[in-house]
């Protein structure tokens, strides 16, 4: 195959996968590994994302996809990442992971209830467009209360798709679509909310720079090349949230389009040209992976897995 390929790496709720595409968008090769998330001992509702184990599964997917394609790593022109929304990774300095959780971690139910009772949840919703039940504000408050040493050690925080990118190229970055699923955004500005960050007791420099999807932010490091089989220096591109990139992939980039995106969860979505917030808080609004666009959705939990 003489044409260059691109690779997408996806960390989903129930599995990870690496997919190679040709320039026309045709799938050339795919490799997938299922994974599960353990419960933290003594922590009801918790689910833990094992970064060491799951990075090995991602590396296996990358190597298998490269082998299945029948071409060498030199044929891969660029690599990008995506993931489930809401899942997050906390780091010490120098990108060493402290802990991580998937989107379905619900340990912070009590903290979410307190945010609702005090009116802070409404404040967050009006800024970030998202509920607090499984997003970062309640989780940070839970960590501050139950694991204060961990909270004090947080140097960086990012989303799961960002974590894969950091593992590949050593760069700390996010995009508006994935970053906004944290519940820590100012939707109107498509970036982190200093108000919400202050509310949970952190500093703005804990969170990564926000780029638009498609921005090249580094190259595959020597260590990542050895682990994955990718060529050292392969351009690493900021991706985004799985649902929003799914919409881009099928051409839903015009305001007013209603679409159902099915995966482990099902999202019923409509694309917007302004950050509309549901006054009754029934729906969530996130940034689309297209500059100047947003996406409102209702979520069906575990529909695909069921």
Backbone torsions as a table, in degrees:
resi	resn	phi	psi	omega
1	UNK	NA	122.5	-175.3
2	UNK	-92.4	-23.5	-177.2
3	UNK	-79.4	147.5	179.9
4	UNK	-70.0	150.7	178.8
5	UNK	-111.9	157.4	170.7
6	UNK	-120.7	148.8	-179.1
7	UNK	-118.0	134.4	172.5
8	UNK	-113.7	134.8	178.1
9	UNK	-117.3	126.9	-173.5
10	UNK	-123.4	128.3	173.3
11	UNK	-105.4	98.6	-178.7
12	UNK	-93.2	177.8	-179.9
13	UNK	-63.2	-42.8	-174.3
14	UNK	-107.5	-6.6	-178.1
15	UNK	-165.3	168.0	170.7
16	UNK	-120.2	158.7	179.7
17	UNK	-154.3	154.0	171.7
18	UNK	-123.7	131.7	-176.2
19	UNK	-129.5	133.8	174.9
20	UNK	-104.1	136.7	-179.6
21	UNK	-125.3	149.4	170.9
22	UNK	-88.7	174.6	-175.3
23	UNK	-61.0	-21.6	178.7
24	UNK	-85.5	-2.3	-179.5
25	UNK	90.4	7.0	178.2
26	UNK	-78.1	139.5	178.3
27	UNK	-73.8	124.8	-179.4
28	UNK	-97.3	-40.1	-178.9
29	UNK	-158.3	149.8	178.9
30	UNK	-142.8	140.7	172.3
31	UNK	-135.6	142.1	-173.6
32	UNK	-141.4	144.9	173.9
33	UNK	-133.5	129.9	172.9
34	UNK	-76.5	150.9	173.6
35	UNK	-142.9	165.5	177.4
36	UNK	-134.5	165.4	-174.5
37	UNK	-121.6	125.0	-176.8
38	UNK	-79.1	164.6	176.3
39	UNK	-94.9	133.7	175.1
40	UNK	-68.1	130.1	-177.2
41	UNK	-54.6	127.6	176.7
42	UNK	75.3	11.9	-177.9
43	UNK	-120.9	92.2	-179.0
44	UNK	-58.1	138.8	177.7
45	UNK	81.8	-5.5	-175.9
46	UNK	-79.4	151.2	167.4
47	UNK	-141.5	133.9	-173.0
48	UNK	-109.5	131.0	175.0
49	UNK	-94.2	114.7	-176.3
50	UNK	-83.6	99.2	-173.4
51	UNK	-65.2	-39.4	-179.0
52	UNK	-66.8	-50.2	-179.6
53	UNK	-63.8	-44.1	-174.8
54	UNK	-73.4	-28.5	173.3
55	UNK	-64.0	-39.0	177.4
56	UNK	-63.0	-38.7	177.3
57	UNK	-65.6	-40.0	177.6
58	UNK	-63.7	-43.9	178.2
59	UNK	-60.3	-39.6	178.2
60	UNK	-63.5	-39.5	177.6
61	UNK	-63.1	-43.6	-179.4
62	UNK	-62.0	-47.5	-179.6
63	UNK	-62.5	-41.3	-179.1
64	UNK	-66.7	-40.7	179.0
65	UNK	-64.9	-41.2	177.0
66	UNK	-61.4	-44.0	-179.9
67	UNK	-65.2	-42.3	-178.2
68	UNK	-66.1	-28.4	-178.0
69	UNK	-72.3	-23.4	-178.8
70	UNK	77.3	11.4	178.3
71	UNK	-122.1	163.5	179.5
72	UNK	-82.9	168.1	179.8
73	UNK	-61.5	-23.8	178.3
74	UNK	-64.2	-17.2	179.1
75	UNK	-78.9	-12.7	-178.8
76	UNK	-84.9	112.3	-176.1
77	UNK	-80.3	-26.9	-178.2
78	UNK	-165.1	158.6	177.8
79	UNK	-133.8	141.9	178.6
80	UNK	-138.6	169.5	-172.7
81	UNK	-133.6	154.2	174.4
82	UNK	-147.9	169.4	179.1
83	UNK	-164.1	170.3	165.2
84	UNK	-51.6	150.9	174.6
85	UNK	-79.9	171.6	174.5
86	UNK	69.8	-33.2	179.7
87	UNK	-60.7	143.1	-173.2
88	UNK	-140.5	157.7	179.0
89	UNK	-129.0	134.5	176.3
90	UNK	-110.0	143.5	-174.5
91	UNK	-128.4	149.7	158.2
92	UNK	-75.1	-175.0	172.8
93	UNK	-67.1	162.7	-179.8
94	UNK	60.7	29.3	170.5
95	UNK	65.8	20.9	174.9
96	UNK	-83.4	124.5	-175.2
97	UNK	-71.3	136.2	170.9
98	UNK	-88.0	-53.9	-177.9
99	UNK	-164.0	167.5	-180.0
100	UNK	-154.0	157.7	176.9
101	UNK	-143.2	151.1	175.3
102	UNK	-81.9	179.9	-177.5
103	UNK	-64.4	-26.8	-174.1
104	UNK	-88.7	5.4	175.7
105	UNK	-66.1	124.9	-175.3
106	UNK	-129.3	33.6	-178.1
107	UNK	-68.2	-22.6	-171.4
108	UNK	-94.9	33.9	-179.1
109	UNK	-60.7	-41.4	-179.5
110	UNK	-65.7	-41.0	179.1
111	UNK	-67.6	-37.5	176.6
112	UNK	-63.2	-41.4	177.7
113	UNK	-61.6	-41.6	178.3
114	UNK	-63.7	-39.0	176.8
115	UNK	-62.1	-37.3	177.6
116	UNK	-67.8	-46.0	-175.9
117	UNK	-65.4	-34.0	-179.2
118	UNK	-85.3	-7.9	-177.3
119	UNK	89.2	-6.3	-179.7
120	UNK	-66.5	-32.7	179.1
121	UNK	-62.8	-40.0	177.2
122	UNK	-64.3	-40.7	177.2
123	UNK	-60.2	-45.7	178.8
124	UNK	-63.9	-44.0	-178.0
125	UNK	-61.2	-40.6	-178.7
126	UNK	-68.9	-22.0	177.2
127	UNK	-94.3	-47.6	-170.3
128	UNK	-98.7	-16.5	178.0
129	UNK	74.5	14.3	-173.0
130	UNK	-132.9	156.0	178.5
131	UNK	-79.1	162.3	-174.9
132	UNK	-98.6	-4.4	-171.6
133	UNK	-60.5	-44.7	-177.0
134	UNK	-127.7	27.4	177.6
135	UNK	-109.4	177.3	-167.6
136	UNK	-65.6	-36.7	-175.8
137	UNK	-54.7	-49.3	179.7
138	UNK	-66.5	-37.2	179.8
139	UNK	-64.7	-42.2	178.2
140	UNK	-62.6	-40.1	177.9
141	UNK	-65.1	-37.0	176.8
142	UNK	-63.0	-45.6	-179.4
143	UNK	-62.8	-43.4	-179.9
144	UNK	-60.1	-34.9	-177.9
145	UNK	-81.9	-44.2	-171.0
146	UNK	-98.5	-24.4	-178.8
147	UNK	-135.7	64.8	-174.1
148	UNK	-60.1	-31.8	178.4
149	UNK	-66.0	-38.5	176.4
150	UNK	-65.5	-45.0	-179.3
151	UNK	-60.0	-42.5	-179.2
152	UNK	-66.8	-24.5	-176.7
153	UNK	-87.6	-7.3	-175.3
154	UNK	-65.9	117.0	174.2
155	UNK	-102.4	-29.5	-179.1
156	UNK	-146.1	154.5	175.3
157	UNK	-144.1	139.0	179.5
158	UNK	-153.4	179.0	-179.3
159	UNK	-92.4	167.9	-173.6
160	UNK	-65.1	-41.0	176.8
161	UNK	-62.9	-36.2	176.5
162	UNK	-64.1	-36.9	179.7
163	UNK	-60.7	-42.0	177.8
164	UNK	-61.8	-43.7	179.4
165	UNK	-61.4	-42.3	178.2
166	UNK	-63.2	-40.6	177.2
167	UNK	-62.5	-34.5	-177.4
168	UNK	-76.6	-44.3	-170.4
169	UNK	-127.2	-3.0	178.1
170	UNK	76.9	11.5	-179.4
171	UNK	-101.8	139.9	178.6
172	UNK	-98.1	111.4	-174.6
173	UNK	-158.0	157.5	171.3
174	UNK	-143.6	177.1	171.4
175	UNK	-122.5	171.6	-175.0
176	UNK	-66.3	-36.0	-175.1
177	UNK	-69.3	-44.8	-179.8
178	UNK	-77.7	-42.1	179.1
179	UNK	-59.5	-37.6	-177.4
180	UNK	-69.6	-16.6	177.8
181	UNK	-76.1	-2.5	177.8
182	UNK	-78.0	-18.7	-171.5
183	UNK	76.9	13.2	-176.3
184	UNK	-114.0	19.1	-172.5
185	UNK	-106.1	158.6	161.3
186	UNK	-100.6	102.3	-174.7
187	UNK	-55.8	-41.5	-175.2
188	UNK	-62.5	-28.3	-179.0
189	UNK	-103.0	-5.4	178.0
190	UNK	57.2	40.1	177.8
191	UNK	-154.8	179.8	-175.8
192	UNK	-63.6	145.5	179.1
193	UNK	-94.0	113.6	177.0
194	UNK	-62.1	-31.6	179.8
195	UNK	-64.4	-47.8	-178.9
196	UNK	-69.6	-38.3	177.6
197	UNK	-60.0	-43.1	177.7
198	UNK	-65.6	-36.9	-179.0
199	UNK	-59.2	-35.1	-178.1
200	UNK	-94.0	1.2	173.3
201	UNK	87.0	24.2	179.1
202	UNK	-114.3	177.4	178.3
203	UNK	-111.0	149.5	-177.5
204	UNK	-58.3	-31.4	-176.3
205	UNK	-72.9	-2.7	173.4
206	UNK	-69.7	-25.8	-171.6
207	UNK	-100.9	149.4	-171.5
208	UNK	-75.8	157.5	171.1
209	UNK	-57.3	145.4	-178.7
210	UNK	-102.3	124.3	176.9
211	UNK	-118.5	161.7	170.8
212	UNK	-78.4	149.9	177.4
213	UNK	-54.5	138.8	179.1
214	UNK	99.8	-2.2	-179.2
215	UNK	-81.8	129.3	175.2
216	UNK	-78.5	126.4	-175.6
217	UNK	-122.6	2.8	179.1
218	UNK	167.1	-169.6	178.4
219	UNK	-131.6	156.9	-179.9
220	UNK	-59.2	127.5	-179.5
221	UNK	-75.4	167.2	178.2
222	UNK	-61.8	-40.2	-179.8
223	UNK	-65.6	-42.7	179.4
224	UNK	-68.0	-35.7	177.7
225	UNK	-62.8	-41.9	179.2
226	UNK	-65.0	-35.3	-177.2
227	UNK	-78.4	-32.9	-170.6
228	UNK	-106.3	-23.0	-172.6
229	UNK	88.8	-4.0	175.0
230	UNK	-70.7	158.3	178.3
231	UNK	-75.5	132.9	175.8
232	UNK	-58.2	135.0	-179.3
233	UNK	90.7	-7.0	177.3
234	UNK	-54.2	128.1	-177.6
235	UNK	-57.7	134.1	177.2
236	UNK	-107.1	127.9	-169.4
237	UNK	-117.1	133.8	175.7
238	UNK	-61.4	129.3	-179.6
239	UNK	-98.9	-109.1	-179.6
240	UNK	163.5	-166.0	-178.0
241	UNK	-77.6	146.8	-173.1
242	UNK	-61.2	-45.6	-177.5
243	UNK	-64.8	-46.8	-177.6
244	UNK	-65.0	-40.2	177.6
245	UNK	-69.9	-31.3	173.2
246	UNK	-60.7	-40.1	176.8
247	UNK	-63.9	-43.9	177.9
248	UNK	-60.4	-41.4	-176.9
249	UNK	-62.5	-29.8	178.3
250	UNK	-103.0	13.0	171.5
251	UNK	83.8	17.8	179.8
252	UNK	-89.0	83.8	-176.6
253	UNK	-130.1	21.8	179.1
254	UNK	-120.2	133.8	179.3
255	UNK	-55.9	142.2	176.9
256	UNK	94.9	-9.4	-179.9
257	UNK	-76.1	128.5	175.7
258	UNK	-100.7	130.7	-175.8
259	UNK	-144.9	144.1	170.2
260	UNK	-103.9	124.2	177.6
261	UNK	-109.0	117.9	-174.7
262	UNK	-106.2	126.4	171.9
263	UNK	-144.8	-140.5	172.6
264	UNK	-57.9	-43.0	170.0
265	UNK	-105.2	161.2	173.9
266	UNK	-113.6	131.0	177.8
267	UNK	-111.5	128.1	175.6
268	UNK	-102.6	110.6	-163.5
269	UNK	-122.1	155.2	167.6
270	UNK	-139.9	135.0	-178.8
271	UNK	-84.9	139.1	-176.4
272	UNK	-124.0	153.9	173.1
273	UNK	-103.5	11.1	173.1
274	UNK	-152.3	156.1	-175.2
275	UNK	-80.3	74.8	-179.3
276	UNK	-72.1	134.4	177.8
277	UNK	-113.0	129.5	178.6
278	UNK	-65.8	117.9	-177.4
279	UNK	-63.8	-18.4	178.3
280	UNK	-102.5	7.0	175.6
281	UNK	57.3	31.7	178.1
282	UNK	-84.8	-27.5	-175.0
283	UNK	-121.6	159.3	176.5
284	UNK	-109.2	150.6	176.3
285	UNK	-121.6	130.9	176.7
286	UNK	-128.7	166.1	173.1
287	UNK	-71.3	140.7	171.6
288	UNK	-78.5	165.8	177.4
289	UNK	-84.1	15.9	177.4
290	UNK	-116.8	129.1	-179.6
291	UNK	-54.1	135.5	176.4
292	UNK	77.9	12.8	178.3
293	UNK	-129.3	155.9	178.1
294	UNK	-131.2	174.1	-177.8
295	UNK	-142.9	127.1	174.3
296	UNK	-103.0	142.5	-175.9
297	UNK	-150.4	155.8	163.1
298	UNK	-111.9	148.9	-171.5
299	UNK	-119.4	132.0	169.7
300	UNK	-101.0	112.8	-174.1
301	UNK	-78.6	131.5	174.2
302	UNK	62.2	16.6	-178.0
303	UNK	-57.7	-48.9	-177.5
304	UNK	-67.6	-41.1	179.6
305	UNK	-64.9	-36.0	178.2
306	UNK	-65.7	NA	NA
